[in-house]
Amino acid sequence: MSQQILIADDDAQIRDVVRIALGQAGYNVAEAEDGQIALDLADQLTPDMVILDIGMPEMDGFAVCRELRKSSEVPILFLTAQGDEVDRIVGLELGADDYVAKPFSPRELVARVRAILKRTGVEATENPVLRRGVLSVDPDRHQCRVNDEPVTLTAREMELLTQLMRRPENVMSRPQLVDAMYGTNVHVSDRTMDSHLRNLRAKLADAGCNDAVSTVHGVGVRMGPCSGA
């Protein structure tokens, strides 16, 4: 199962950058726009890691960290202003595991997250290869095969197929798929999701699997038998 990471920052653009970078790296991301929402989500979700902006209004990252540390040892990474050594020192003294200075490279952020999770002993195990009928999906290696023949998918098509393959008997609505693929509070049109589904079906059908994705009218979609028919 993918690990859950909570990002708290009042800047929606920063949250988008973090969500996309971590999502592409295989993590589930929850978002909070202020400190109190972050605490509420941390209590509800019990995330594997929390990323906190220090300079949030109402309740800043330091205050959130203090509250979390009263009852949790969840790994915490601070987002700090460039060159602000005092913030970094205070954050580490409060019990943070690391910090990244803004502006930051998304690649560096992902590397820091992985290093912290590995160091703290909560690193995710490798995702297993998902199989159904003639279809197999290896999320970690971004590989899809039909009858052992490779099928080239875009990143979004791979995400969509992986979400369905992880719950092959469940019907997933379009809003559920959008949340799983893009994160919450992101508007994606039905036309965009229909395009992803249409392209995915076409590629799998061309590879010899015409029954990979089934539509449940008025509800959503789920995996078909993948019989190769």
For each residue, the residues with C-beta under 8 A, 3 or more apart:
1: 124
2: 26 27 28 124 127
3: 27 28 48 49 117 122 124
4: 27 28 29 30 45 46 47 48 49
5: 22 27 28 29 30 47 48 49 50 51 113
6: 29 30 31 32 38 41 42 45 47 49 50 51
7: 15 18 19 22 29 30 31 32 50 51
8: 31 32 33 34 35 37 38 50 51 52 53 56 61 64
9: 14 15 18 32 33 51 52 53 56 79
10: 33 34 53 55 56 57
11: 14 15 53
12: 15 16 33
13: 16 17
14: 9 11 17 18 53 79 102
15: 7 9 11 12 18 19 31 33
16: 12 13 19 20
17: 13 14 20 21 106
18: 7 9 14 15 21 22 29 51 106 109
19: 7 15 16 22 23 29 31 182 183 186
20: 16 17 23 24 106
21: 17 18 24 25 106 107 109 110
22: 5 7 18 19 25 27 29 109 110 113
23: 19 20 26 27 28 29 159 181 182 183
24: 20 21 155
25: 21 22 110 113 114
26: 2 23 124 127 139 140
27: 2 3 4 5 22 23 113
28: 2 3 4 5 23
29: 4 5 6 7 18 19 22 23 183
30: 4 5 6 7 41 45 47 183 184
31: 6 7 8 15 19 183 184 185
32: 6 7 8 9 35 37 38 40 41
33: 8 9 10 12 15 37
34: 8 10 37 38 56 57 58 59
35: 8 32 38 39 56 58 59 60 61 63 64
36: 39 40 58 59
37: 8 32 33 34 40 41
38: 6 8 32 34 35 41 42 50 52 64
39: 35 36 42 43 59 64 67 68
40: 32 36 37 43 44
41: 6 30 32 37 38 44 45 47
42: 6 38 39 45 46 47 50 68 72 74
43: 39 40 46
44: 40 41
45: 4 6 30 41 42
46: 4 42 43 74
47: 4 5 6 30 41 42 50 74
48: 3 4 5 74 75 117 122 124
49: 3 4 5 6 74 75 76 77 113 116 117 122
50: 5 6 7 8 38 42 47 64 68 74 75 76 77
51: 5 6 7 8 9 18 76 77 78 79 113
52: 8 9 38 56 61 64 65 76 77 78 79 96
53: 8 9 10 11 14 56 61 78 79
54: 60 61 62 78 79 80 81 87 91
55: 10 60 61 81
56: 8 9 10 34 35 52 53 59 60 61 64
57: 10 34 60
58: 34 35 36
59: 34 35 36 39 56 63 64
60: 35 54 55 56 57 63 64
61: 8 35 52 53 54 55 56 64 65 78 79 91
62: 54 65 66 90 91 94
63: 35 59 60 66 67
64: 8 35 38 39 50 52 56 59 60 61 67 68
65: 52 61 62 68 69 76 78 91 94 95 96
66: 62 63 69 70 94
67: 39 63 64 70
68: 39 42 50 64 65 71 72 74 76
69: 65 66 72 73 94 95
70: 66 67
71: 68
72: 42 68 69
73: 69
74: 42 46 47 48 49 50 68
75: 48 49 50 97 116 117 120 122
76: 49 50 51 52 65 68 95 96 97
77: 49 50 51 52 96 97 98 99 100 112 113 116
78: 51 52 53 54 61 65 87 88 91 96 98 99 100
79: 9 14 51 52 53 54 61 99 100 101 102 104
80: 54 84 87 88 91 99 100 101 102
81: 54 55 84 87 101 102
82: 101 102 103
83: 101
84: 80 81 87 88 101
85: 88 89
86: 89 90
87: 54 78 80 81 84 90 91 99
88: 78 80 84 85 91 92 99 101
89: 85 86 92 93
90: 62 86 87 93 94
91: 54 61 62 65 78 80 87 88 94 96 99
92: 88 89 95 96 99
93: 89 90
94: 62 65 66 69 90 91
95: 65 69 76 92
96: 52 65 76 77 78 91 92 99
97: 75 76 77 116 119 120
98: 77 78 112 115 116
99: 77 78 79 80 87 88 91 92 96
100: 77 78 79 80 104 108 109 112
101: 79 80 81 82 83 84 88 104
102: 14 79 80 81 82
103: 82
104: 79 100 101 108 109
105: 108 109
106: 17 18 20 21 109 110
107: 21 110 111
108: 100 104 105 111 112
109: 18 21 22 100 104 105 106 112 113
110: 21 22 25 106 107 113 114
111: 107 108 114 115
112: 77 98 100 108 109 115 116
113: 5 22 25 27 49 51 77 109 110 116 117
114: 25 110 111 117 118 123
115: 98 111 112 118 119
116: 49 75 77 97 98 112 113 119 120
117: 3 48 49 75 113 114 120 122 123 124
118: 114 115 121 123
119: 97 115 116
120: 75 97 116 117
121: 118
122: 3 48 49 75 117
123: 114 117 118
124: 1 2 3 26 48 117 127
125:
126: 140
127: 2 26 124 138 139 140
128:
129: 136 137 138
130: 136 137 138 139 162 165 166
131: 135 136 137
132: 135 136 165 168 223 225 226
133: 209 225 226 227 228
134: 146 147 208 209 226 227 228
135: 131 132 144 145 146 165 204 209 212 226
136: 129 130 131 132 144 145 148
137: 129 130 131 143 144 145 158 161 162 165
138: 127 129 130 141 142 143 144
139: 26 127 130 142 158 162
140: 26 126 127
141: 138
142: 138 139 153 155 158
143: 137 138 150
144: 135 136 137 138 150 151 152 153 158 161
145: 135 136 137 148 149 150 151
146: 134 135 149 151 204 207 208 209 228
147: 134 207 208 228
148: 136 145
149: 145 146 207 208
150: 143 144 145
151: 144 145 146 203 204 207
152: 144 203
153: 142 144 157 158 161 200 203
154: 157 158 199
155: 24 142 158 159
156: 159 160 181 196
157: 153 154 160 161 196 199 200 203
158: 137 139 142 144 153 154 155 161 162
159: 23 155 156 162 163 180 181
160: 156 157 163 164 177 181 196 197 200
161: 137 144 153 157 158 164 165 200
162: 130 137 139 158 159 165 166
163: 159 160 166 167 172 177 180 181
164: 160 161 167 168 172 213 221 222 223
165: 130 132 135 137 161 162 168 223
166: 130 162 163
167: 163 164 170 172 222
168: 132 164 165 222 223
169: 222 223
170: 167 222
171: 216 219 220 221 222
172: 163 164 167 176 177 180 220 221 222
173: 176 177 219 220
174: 177 178 190 193 220
175: 178 179
176: 172 173 179 180 220
177: 160 163 172 173 174 180 181 193 220 221
178: 174 175 181 182 186 188 193
179: 175 176 182 183 184
180: 159 163 172 176 177
181: 23 156 159 160 163 177 178 188
182: 19 23 178 179 186 188
183: 19 23 29 30 31 179 186
184: 30 31 179
185: 31
186: 19 178 182 183
187:
188: 178 181 182 192 193
189: 192 193
190: 174 193 194
191: 194 195
192: 188 189 195 196
193: 174 177 178 188 189 190 196 197
194: 190 191 197 198
195: 191 192 198 199
196: 156 157 160 192 193 199 200
197: 160 193 194 200 201 213 221
198: 194 195 201 202
199: 154 157 195 196 202 203
200: 153 157 160 161 196 197 203 204 212 213
201: 197 198 204 205 212 213
202: 198 199 205 206
203: 151 152 153 157 199 200 206 207
204: 135 146 151 200 201 207 209 210 212 213
205: 201 202 208 209 210 212
206: 202 203
207: 146 147 149 151 203 204
208: 134 146 147 149 205 228
209: 133 134 135 146 204 205 212 226 227 228
210: 204 205 229
211: 214 224 225 226 227 229
212: 135 200 201 204 205 209 223 224 226
213: 164 197 200 201 204 221 222 223 224
214: 211 221 222 223 224
215: 220 221
216: 171 219 220 221 222
217:
218:
219: 171 173 216
220: 171 172 173 174 176 177 215 216
221: 164 171 172 177 197 213 214 215 216
222: 164 167 168 169 170 171 172 213 214 216
223: 132 164 165 168 169 212 213 214 226
224: 211 212 213 214 227
225: 132 133 211
226: 132 133 134 135 209 211 212 223
227: 133 134 209 211 224
228: 133 134 146 147 208 209
229: 210 211
